[in-house]
Amino acid sequence: MGHMESPANLSHCHALLEPSNGHSPFCNGIRLRFEGKAYVHWTERHSTGSGKNRRTTTRHYSATEQYFNQDVLMFGIWPGQGSDTTKLPAGRHTFPFCFVLPPNLPSSFEGAHGYVRYSVKGIIDKPWKFDHTTKRPFTIIGILDLNADANAQITTFHATSKSRTVTKEIGRMTERPIEEGKSFSWEGQQFVLPPLPPSYLVGCRIIDVRYVLQLNVDPSGPAVDLEVPLEIIIGTIPLRRVVEQFPPRAPPAMSPPQAGYSMGPGYPMGTMHPSPEGATAPPMEPAMPYAPPTNIPNLPPPSYSESVFGKVNVKDEDDSDHTRGNLDYAPVYPYYDWGHQPNIEVTCGTVTTMGDEKY
């Protein structure tokens, strides 16, 4: 399970259970938990008074958006429905499942003060022991078509009390000095952008992402620096005229799926169950993977690569000390290979997070 466009279905998927050391564990049930949410948090120090009456306090600002939180029962019974235990036979067990994702989900994002994160968690409900839990994050890619009116996609976000902006420099290009009385024309320069989340994070109301190409001129002597910021839009579907002029290269063919995952008898498709927060279960119907809508003929599928910002640890407050899995994760984002490989990457990214004040 890697990445997918939104909307999409987690269909034709399997959960694999293979007890270690050939043991046959007892359990009440096995379930999967699907969760998607956005979360921001930061702290600020505030001082009041003066002299001996001066006081400094730390204020916490945070906000959360829950997109889905759903359980699927794969085997056995739900917690609280009884104390029946089942001994799983030794060997490998494969449980098929399908999960329908809600439409219009924002793209996955990991930042300094917040994230948009999607994950699936496998839980083995053990009697009289800590549950065995394994977590795996996956990437959602929202659709942002550059052929549409991109300005109409801009959302105005309103924080209830506070916002914070973080700017990261993604790349830099430096040109030769300009002699006194001379001029310099910067034309036809091509830039390669690394894999990045699409602009705006459409669908998320507490995180906004913008990109700026900024021209800086540092004159010699006692003069004011010249700064010219130009906003650029990063989408997931390229401009038609660019595709027609510079057809992108198709990505390499993917390897066939690994063989050997046979489905054991007696394990039907999992059943939905609302989360404790009261989410409702969508119908569980297998579906084909979603393809991004486009009217561009002969557009090859994009390639995918990890975010330029690297991996982060995705262990949440809700994860116990017994949660296993590869918790170091970086979202993957689409890109098109236009066949041009300059040595310089340049752009600036700005992330704005909004949160409620907590004391």
Secondary structure as UniProt FT lines:
FT   STRAND          3..5
FT   STRAND          9..17
FT   HELIX           20..22
FT   STRAND          26..27
FT   STRAND          29..48
FT   HELIX           51..53
FT   STRAND          55..76
FT   TURN            79..80
FT   STRAND          86..87
FT   STRAND          93..100
FT   STRAND          109..110
FT   STRAND          114..125
FT   TURN            127..128
FT   STRAND          132..141
FT   TURN            146..147
FT   HELIX           150..153
FT   STRAND          162..171
FT   TURN            180..181
FT   HELIX           199..201
FT   TURN            202..203
FT   STRAND          207..217
FT   STRAND          226..232
FT   HELIX           240..245
FT   TURN            265..266
FT   STRAND          271..274
FT   TURN            276..277
FT   TURN            297..298
FT   STRAND          303..306
FT   TURN            308..309
FT   STRAND          312..313
FT   TURN            317..318
FT   TURN            321..322
FT   STRAND          323..324
FT   STRAND          328..329
FT   STRAND          332..335
FT   STRAND          347..358
//
